C-alpha cells in the first residue's frame, strides 16, 4: 500500500471518529464518566448527570476503547451509572463471570483482560475489589459459636471468620 493511500485512509477514519464523537450516545457516556472523574476527555464534553444505557456504552466504546476497558468494572462496582438492560451480551457476560471469580478475563471486543481488570480497584469504593461469595455448611454448634463470638466482639459473622482466618496465619 502506498503512503498516499495510507494517509487517505487515516484521514477518512479520523473524519469518521470526529463525526461519531458528536453523537448524543457518545456524549452522554463520556460526559458521565468525565463527571465521575473516571476518564479525561481532550475535547469539550457536556456533563451528564443521569445513568446511561448499556448499548450507549458499547457504542461509545467503539469510538473510545477506554469505555470498553471500564465497562465491566462499572457493571460490577458502580451499577447505578447504568440503566440495567435485561440482556447483557454473551461476551460481556463471560468477562463479568471471570472478574467475579477473580480470574483474568478473556479479551472483550479487542480489549485485553488485564486492561479491564485494572479498573476494578479504581471504581466504586476505591481500592476495594468485589467480594467473592462462598458458602459453608456449619453444624448447629458451629453456628451458635459464630453468633456468640460475633455478639461478644460486636462484629459481623463474616468479620469474625475473616479475623479467625488471619489469626491462623
N, C-alpha and C positions, 0 to 999 in steps of 0.2 A: 504494500500500500504506500502510495506516495505521500510525502509530508503535507502537500496541499490538501489531499483527501482527508488526512487525519485532522488537520486544522478545521476543515469544513464540518466534519462530524462533531468535533469538540464544540464548535460554535453552536451547532444545531442542538446539541444536548444541553448546553448552558442556557440557551434560549428557552428550551422546554422546561428546565428546572426553575427558571425565573418565572415562567407563566404559572407553574404549579405552586410556587411559593406564595402566590396571591389567592389561592383557592381558600374559601372560608373554612373548610375542614382542616386544612393545614394550619391556618391562623388560629383556630380555636385550640388545637392540641398544643402547638408551640407556645401560644400565649399563656396557657395554663401552666405548662411546665416551666416557662421562664418566670412566671409569677410565683411559683412554688420554690424557685431557686435551684431547680434540678438541672436546667440547661441554660446556656447563654447563647443568645442569638447575635449574629453580626449585622443584623439589619433591624429596622424598627418593626416591632410586633405589638399589636394592641393586646393589653391584658385581658384575660378571660377568666371569669370567676366560677363558672359552673362546671359540672362534670362533662366529659366528652365521651362519645361512643367508641366502642372497640373498633368498629370499621373505620372511623375517622382516624384513630391512632395508626391503624395498619396502612391507611392511605398516606398519612404524614410520614410514616416510616419508609415508604417507597421514595419519598423526596429527601428525607433526613434520616439516615440509618441509625443515628443515636436514639431515636424514638423506639426503634425495634430492640435496641440493647436494653432500654429502660423498661419497656412494657411488661415483661414477666415480673419484675420486682414490684412494679406498681400494682399489678393484679394481686400479688401476694401480700404486700405490706401497706399499700395505700389504696384500697379498692374504692374509697369514697371519691377519688378523682375520676372514676369511670362510671358510666351508666352501664350496668351489667347486662350483657345480652344473654339470651337463652342458649345460644350455641357459640362455643369457642371453637375456632378452627382446630382440627386434629393435630397439626404440627405444633401449635402453641400449647395445646393441652399436654402433649408429651414433654415439652420443656418445663411446664409447671409441675408435672409429676416428678421430673428429675430434681428440680430445685427443692420441692417439698421433702424429697427423700435424701437431701443433702448429697446428691450426685452431680457431677459436672454435666450440664445439659448438652444435648446434641445441638448441632448448628440449626439455627432458625432463620430461614429466608436469607441466607448468606452471612449471618452474624455468628461468629464463633461462640461456643458455650462459655468460655472464660470471660468474654466481654459482657455477657448477660449476668453472669454470676457476681461480678464485681459491684453491681448496683445494689445488691441485697443489703449490705450494711449501710449504704448511703441514703436509703429511702425509709420512710416511716419513722420509727423510733431509731434514730441514728446509732450505729454500732451494734444493733441487735439483729440477730438472724431469726427467721421464723422458727417457732418451736416445732419439734417433731413429736407426733403422738406415739405413745407406747401404751400398751395395755398389759396389766399384770393380773394374775389370779391369786389374790391373797386369801388366806384362811380367815375365818371369823376372828380368831385370836389376833392375827396379824393386823386386821382392820381396827380392832379395838385398841391395840398398842399404838398404831399410827395415829388414830384420832386423839388418844390421850396425850401423846407426845406433841401433836400439833396444838392442842389446847394449852398444855403446860408451857410450851415455848412461844405461844401466841403467833404461830406461823401457819401457812397453808400446809396441807398434807404433801403437796408437791415439793415445797421448800424443805420439809423435813427429810424427804427421800433424797433430795439433792445434797443436803448437808451430810447425810449419812454416807452417801457415796464418796463425797470428798474426804470424809474422815477416815475412810478405809484406805486411801492412797498414801 
